[in-house]
Amino acid sequence: MMLLGERLKAPALVAMIFTVCAIDGQCDQVPAPPTCTAQAVPSVVLTVLGPDGSVVDAAEAVFVVNGNLIFTASCDGNCESFVLISDVVGVFDVSVRSVGLSETLLRIVVGSDAAGCHPVTQTRDVILPIDETAGVLNGAWSATNFAGQTRTIRFDVDGEPIGAILENFVNTGDMNVYIAYNGAEIKGEVGEPIVQDTALMPIRNGDIYDWTKTTGGFPLGFENALMSTDLSGLSGMLLGIPIQYNRLESIPMALQDR
């Protein structure tokens, strides 16, 4: 039986026969142990679907095997055949997320083949429902005004504000202000201070979002903001002035967890 995490060389079973002879001269033919090849075999393959049944563009999975080993995997453009991991067997507890959609949990038991070389691949369709909470803000959002000042805000998977960057707002250091909210630990920039502050959760009312905060005299956020249908833009107001945020493809290094 394959143990968790072992990369056994899989089952191209070769029909070799050993001849075993006892002291009394009696000989028997005994099949040789199976020969395992180096070809990896997927343990779990997911097809990640949105609420309308179409394959999502990108998704992330966090999964625990046998209650103690934690893994992460992601798909981008290939979520119809999302391989979580190969050559691992056991009980998989899987959490799947995609932007704008709610988390879905599932448990999958993966056993090994008869030869004990590789897992027996398990395939599943995972349907993610629409996220009706502020968690749809998960990620980083950036808005630049006519003066060339950029506000970038990061929210976590529940919509809680993690931190912000105000670019070109001050005349010292690198001219940026780095803010961490509610005790979050962000990387920031070497040699630059990180301002610690508190912030409330954003408010969502249907498709309208509200979240504002002033730190060090600098306002940021959005009021009466409407998210685009593709979930990539957020258009609203800030202190009576129109503001347009765009969802970033990745979280800026300075706002990543330390």
C-alpha positions as CSV (number, residue, x, y, z in Angstrom):
1,M,0.0,0.0,0.0
2,M,1.4,3.4,-0.9
3,L,2.0,5.7,2.0
4,L,1.0,9.4,1.9
5,G,3.4,11.5,0.0
6,E,5.4,8.6,-1.5
7,R,6.1,8.9,-5.2
8,L,6.0,5.2,-6.1
9,K,6.9,4.3,-9.7
10,A,3.7,3.1,-11.2
11,P,2.3,0.0,-12.5
12,A,3.4,-1.0,-15.9
13,L,3.2,-4.6,-14.7
14,V,5.8,-6.7,-16.3
15,A,5.0,-10.5,-16.4
16,M,8.4,-11.7,-15.1
17,I,8.6,-15.1,-13.5
18,F,11.1,-16.1,-10.8
19,T,12.1,-19.8,-10.3
20,V,12.4,-20.7,-6.6
21,C,14.0,-24.0,-5.6
22,A,13.9,-25.6,-2.1
23,I,16.8,-27.6,-0.6
24,D,15.1,-30.8,-1.6
25,G,15.3,-29.8,-5.2
26,Q,11.6,-29.0,-5.7
27,C,11.2,-25.9,-7.8
28,D,8.3,-23.5,-8.1
29,Q,7.7,-20.6,-10.4
30,V,6.7,-17.4,-8.5
31,P,5.5,-14.2,-10.2
32,A,8.0,-11.3,-9.7
33,P,6.8,-8.1,-7.8
34,P,5.2,-5.5,-10.2
35,T,7.5,-3.0,-11.8
36,C,6.3,0.6,-11.3
37,T,7.0,3.2,-13.9
38,A,8.0,6.8,-13.3
39,Q,4.9,8.3,-15.0
40,A,2.9,10.3,-12.5
41,V,-0.8,9.6,-12.2
42,P,-3.3,12.3,-11.0
43,S,-4.9,11.7,-7.6
44,V,-7.8,14.2,-8.0
45,V,-9.1,15.9,-11.2
46,L,-11.8,18.6,-10.8
47,T,-14.0,20.4,-13.3
48,V,-14.8,23.7,-11.7
49,L,-18.1,25.2,-12.9
50,G,-20.0,28.4,-12.2
51,P,-23.7,28.6,-11.2
52,D,-24.6,28.6,-14.9
53,G,-22.7,25.4,-15.5
54,S,-19.9,26.9,-17.5
55,V,-16.3,26.3,-16.7
56,V,-14.7,29.1,-14.6
57,D,-11.7,31.0,-16.0
58,A,-9.6,30.5,-12.8
59,A,-9.9,28.9,-9.4
60,E,-7.9,28.0,-6.4
61,A,-8.1,24.9,-4.2
62,V,-6.8,24.4,-0.7
63,F,-6.8,20.8,0.5
64,V,-5.7,18.7,3.4
65,V,-4.7,15.1,3.0
66,N,-5.4,12.7,5.9
67,G,-6.0,15.6,8.2
68,N,-2.4,16.9,8.4
69,L,-0.7,17.8,5.1
70,I,-1.9,21.0,3.6
71,F,-1.6,21.8,-0.1
72,T,-2.7,24.5,-2.5
73,A,-3.2,24.4,-6.3
74,S,-4.7,26.7,-8.9
75,C,-6.1,26.5,-12.4
76,D,-6.1,29.3,-15.0
77,G,-7.7,28.6,-18.3
78,N,-7.6,24.8,-17.7
79,C,-10.3,24.5,-15.0
80,E,-12.1,21.8,-16.9
81,S,-9.3,19.4,-16.0
82,F,-7.9,20.8,-12.8
83,V,-5.3,18.4,-11.4
84,L,-4.8,18.9,-7.7
85,I,-1.9,16.7,-7.2
86,S,-0.4,13.4,-8.4
87,D,0.7,10.2,-6.7
88,V,-0.8,10.9,-3.3
89,V,-3.5,8.7,-1.7
90,G,-5.7,9.2,1.3
91,V,-8.7,11.3,2.4
92,F,-8.8,14.7,0.7
93,D,-10.7,17.6,2.3
94,V,-10.9,20.2,-0.4
95,S,-12.0,23.9,-0.5
96,V,-12.5,25.4,-3.9
97,R,-12.9,29.1,-4.6
98,S,-13.1,31.4,-7.6
99,V,-13.5,35.2,-7.9
100,G,-17.1,36.3,-7.3
101,L,-18.2,32.8,-6.3
102,S,-18.7,31.1,-2.9
103,E,-16.4,28.5,-1.5
104,T,-17.4,24.9,-2.0
105,L,-16.2,22.1,0.3
106,L,-15.9,18.4,-0.6
107,R,-14.3,15.2,0.7
108,I,-12.7,12.7,-1.7
109,V,-11.2,9.3,-0.8
110,V,-8.3,8.3,-3.1
111,G,-7.1,4.7,-3.0
112,S,-4.1,3.1,-4.6
113,D,-4.3,0.6,-7.5
114,A,-3.9,-3.1,-7.1
115,A,-0.2,-3.0,-7.7
116,G,0.3,-0.3,-4.9
117,C,2.1,1.9,-7.4
118,H,-0.2,4.8,-8.1
119,P,-3.6,6.3,-7.0
120,V,-6.8,5.5,-8.7
121,T,-7.7,8.9,-10.1
122,Q,-10.9,10.5,-8.8
123,T,-12.8,13.0,-10.9
124,R,-15.4,15.4,-9.7
125,D,-17.5,18.3,-11.0
126,V,-17.6,21.2,-8.5
127,I,-20.3,23.8,-8.9
128,L,-19.6,27.2,-7.2
129,P,-22.6,29.3,-6.3
130,I,-22.6,33.1,-6.6
131,D,-21.1,34.9,-3.7
132,E,-23.8,37.2,-2.2
133,T,-21.4,38.6,0.5
134,A,-18.7,41.2,0.6
135,G,-16.2,38.4,0.1
136,V,-16.5,39.1,-3.6
137,L,-14.1,41.9,-2.9
138,N,-11.4,39.3,-2.2
139,G,-8.1,40.5,-3.8
140,A,-6.5,43.9,-4.5
141,W,-8.2,46.9,-6.1
142,S,-6.5,49.9,-7.5
143,A,-7.6,53.4,-8.6
144,T,-5.5,56.3,-10.0
145,N,-6.6,59.9,-10.1
146,F,-5.8,62.7,-12.6
147,A,-2.9,63.8,-10.3
148,G,-1.2,60.4,-10.7
149,Q,-2.0,59.3,-7.2
150,T,-3.0,55.7,-6.8
151,R,-5.0,54.0,-4.1
152,T,-4.7,50.3,-3.8
153,I,-6.7,48.3,-1.2
154,R,-6.5,44.6,-0.4
155,F,-9.5,42.6,1.0
156,D,-9.4,39.0,2.3
157,V,-11.7,36.1,1.3
158,D,-14.4,37.3,3.8
159,G,-14.2,40.9,2.6
160,E,-12.2,42.2,5.6
161,P,-9.7,45.0,4.7
162,I,-6.1,43.8,5.1
163,G,-4.1,46.8,4.0
164,A,-3.7,49.7,1.5
165,I,-1.0,51.6,-0.4
166,L,-1.3,55.3,-1.1
167,E,1.2,56.0,-4.0
168,N,2.6,59.5,-4.5
169,F,0.7,61.0,-1.5
170,V,3.7,62.2,0.5
171,N,7.1,63.9,-0.2
172,T,9.2,61.6,2.0
173,G,10.8,58.2,1.4
174,D,9.4,56.5,-1.7
175,M,6.4,58.9,-1.6
176,N,4.0,56.2,-0.6
177,V,2.0,55.4,2.5
178,Y,1.7,51.7,3.6
179,I,-1.2,50.8,5.9
180,A,-2.1,47.6,7.7
181,Y,-5.6,47.2,9.1
182,N,-6.8,45.3,12.2
183,G,-3.5,43.8,13.1
184,A,-2.8,42.3,9.7
185,E,0.9,41.8,9.0
186,I,1.9,42.9,5.5
187,K,5.3,43.0,3.9
188,G,5.4,46.7,3.1
189,E,8.6,48.1,1.6
190,V,12.1,47.9,3.0
191,G,13.0,51.0,5.0
192,E,9.4,52.4,4.9
193,P,7.1,52.6,7.9
194,I,3.8,50.7,8.0
195,V,0.9,52.6,9.5
196,Q,-1.3,50.5,11.8
197,D,-5.0,51.3,11.8
198,T,-8.4,49.8,12.3
199,A,-11.2,49.5,9.7
200,L,-14.7,48.2,9.5
201,M,-16.0,45.6,7.1
202,P,-17.4,46.8,3.8
203,I,-21.1,47.0,3.4
204,R,-22.8,45.2,0.5
205,N,-26.4,45.9,-0.4
206,G,-27.3,43.9,-3.5
207,D,-24.8,45.0,-6.1
208,I,-23.8,48.2,-4.3
209,Y,-20.7,48.4,-2.1
210,D,-19.6,50.9,0.5
211,W,-16.3,51.1,2.3
212,T,-14.4,54.2,3.3
213,K,-11.5,54.9,5.7
214,T,-9.3,57.9,6.4
215,T,-5.8,57.3,7.6
216,G,-3.3,60.1,8.3
217,G,-5.7,62.5,6.8
218,F,-5.8,60.6,3.5
219,P,-9.3,59.2,2.5
220,L,-9.6,56.0,0.5
221,G,-12.4,53.6,-0.4
222,F,-15.6,53.9,-2.3
223,E,-19.3,54.9,-1.8
224,N,-22.3,53.6,-3.7
225,A,-20.0,51.6,-5.9
226,L,-21.3,49.3,-8.5
227,M,-19.3,46.2,-9.5
228,S,-19.0,45.3,-13.2
229,T,-20.7,42.2,-14.4
230,D,-17.3,40.5,-15.0
231,L,-16.3,41.4,-11.4
232,S,-13.2,43.3,-12.6
233,G,-14.3,46.9,-11.9
234,L,-15.8,48.9,-9.2
235,S,-17.3,52.4,-10.0
236,G,-18.4,54.7,-7.2
237,M,-17.7,57.9,-5.4
238,L,-15.2,59.1,-2.8
239,L,-15.9,62.4,-1.1
240,G,-18.3,63.4,-3.9
241,I,-15.7,62.7,-6.6
242,P,-16.1,59.7,-9.1
243,I,-13.6,56.9,-8.6
244,Q,-13.0,53.8,-10.6
245,Y,-11.2,50.8,-9.1
246,N,-9.9,47.9,-11.1
247,R,-9.3,44.4,-9.7
248,L,-5.6,43.5,-9.9
249,E,-4.5,40.1,-11.3
250,S,-2.3,39.6,-8.3
251,I,-1.7,41.2,-4.8
252,P,1.2,43.7,-4.8
253,M,4.2,42.5,-2.9
254,A,3.9,45.2,-0.3
255,L,0.3,44.0,0.6
256,Q,1.1,40.3,0.7
257,D,1.2,38.6,4.1
258,R,4.5,38.9,5.9
